[in-house]
């Protein structure tokens, strides 16, 4: 659908990323991730035809992207940007109809074919019930669905989105990324989105484009980039650490010292206890070797703490953490 050859992007002859050979395929959802300032938005703007590359080519359907007339390009490629759209009293339906602009006459009149495309776009995104509501009355999640419906009304082959989850809470972010994954399958559209939701991208994306601060782009399955160490290397200097064993990112914390943890490896209480101990700065081990400071997770209402100063039982996780962080000489101290 969309390919690049020896693409260099940047501003005013200041390159950000070099020699990019990229490919977006039908029915594929790709997440573009990387540190702030790495150039993710610049890459998206270049692929959308909104910014000229410093060198190299971008091709859409075999044609040079920058030689395709604007109306024809809008029939093949749609863009959803980060900023909130101020649409006044425009209804959700009226906003989605704007996606048919490349197909209408100079008066903007909708044909039955146009109206059917609008209805289908709203149906695919689950926002039919919002049709009559003014845009300014919608929540951020509802508004984003409407913006995606407007883009789908263009019936594009490629859909580019810049931080589509930026203003959403966690449940809405998960819902939106799942929606985009489903849309890529159902419409056979190639979907590329930039995101800072690293864990969600790892779980949902078909492929990752990982752009480093030095302009190096790593491409592959999420699992491949985890296994070859690319994820860990790119984010190492950003205050975020990638845990290969757990397949998740974690924030660097001051180390209190080692602590061993015993409990059901697949248990929910053990997993959340592990996270809580890491959060307060402990280096957690669960390899069967008991450390001087040790926690047994007996169930979700019972923790047993062993320290060089003695043993204690705790009915809540908060009680356990208070004991571990207490300044008293009778409790374990931070290392």
Steps between C-alpha positions, in 0.01 A plus 500: 500500500759754616876463456809715540846473351811658655274750677662772711270719711559823692467878493697771320769260388535366855454124463322306774498149354690363200465242222162362604367213289147443626193308396138508617289202397122452468316385816808574714512720811841648571585698814772765475668541838809672633621768744363854493670708233617200299301616196185288504268786403746615233501152347119484503470845342744399227314175427174698487638738238479796739877551511760452230777250571858621502583218258367168381153406380158413639273296274130426539358228281812520283474877438715776647296626796592863439390488135146372578235778476354596839147372434628171364739463795209555741321201345795277581646636823334645813657669802382548859716751690548549873335839552135536596278614213288805579183436301259737675144370487575259217340162565699178500325391180580831327866470599525147361344616172802730453696184429308476172637833375735332245196335337236778500435777248601860560184558704584210729176315426484142625379223273335184636841333455663769717235467771546123505878544542438736795256260665739209457793700647292588807383141532856365482613735775192445717391864506161481325326604822706822502386612155269784611711624792714816468873432501559733796275283718697180439759348732858471378449130426178561305657787309797286400270228367319762291833629363597148401157455337561820300831357381336167410232683301781588257527123433880518521748224438733647766403654834760702696436612858720721718459417872128406471485403871667817633197638690342170603494306827629142509172315421435730203860460376464123503161524328632732228805290416284188485262687269784599266628142497151376403459770235828402335364146462144586394586778253835355380643846572866544598504677839802685640477683831749665730451439870662530842295206629796265487345202678182519289703524180691187599176310555292620205721607207568264209836670460704771672699784349740597779664838438800587719621847597795450265270448200544124477178314415448140614220305331357167605250305699464626859642170621800526264593849621473379859716193437774680306531771767394794279221607737733497800773694318276776361329577830797434729592868528139618534450394862308192387625145522371208294459177693569220251363224722167672560472676165417835656650842563576623849621831639843517658471514880757555776613155615426411863683171469409143406185332627376149427136424435321169522147429383301346221690604185172537311316656792353848476604590856861399428512707179368814668724451803797482262395827338448669837845394623662629181309825529649577841848416372575135576680262265262203503611136458277195467755227425457291815798654682397668825656840558543659845186701420229262377125516433263202485170568324258263668187639334351836403439581870813362664867589461785371717815713527838370616788737571828476695307661789218246514174395338157661467162430341304757299132491405539761222758591239508853642598361840782300340636803315479716812710244684760495223529879481478573874797697632497294820812304579282191548409489130708450184684808387558626150833402359 
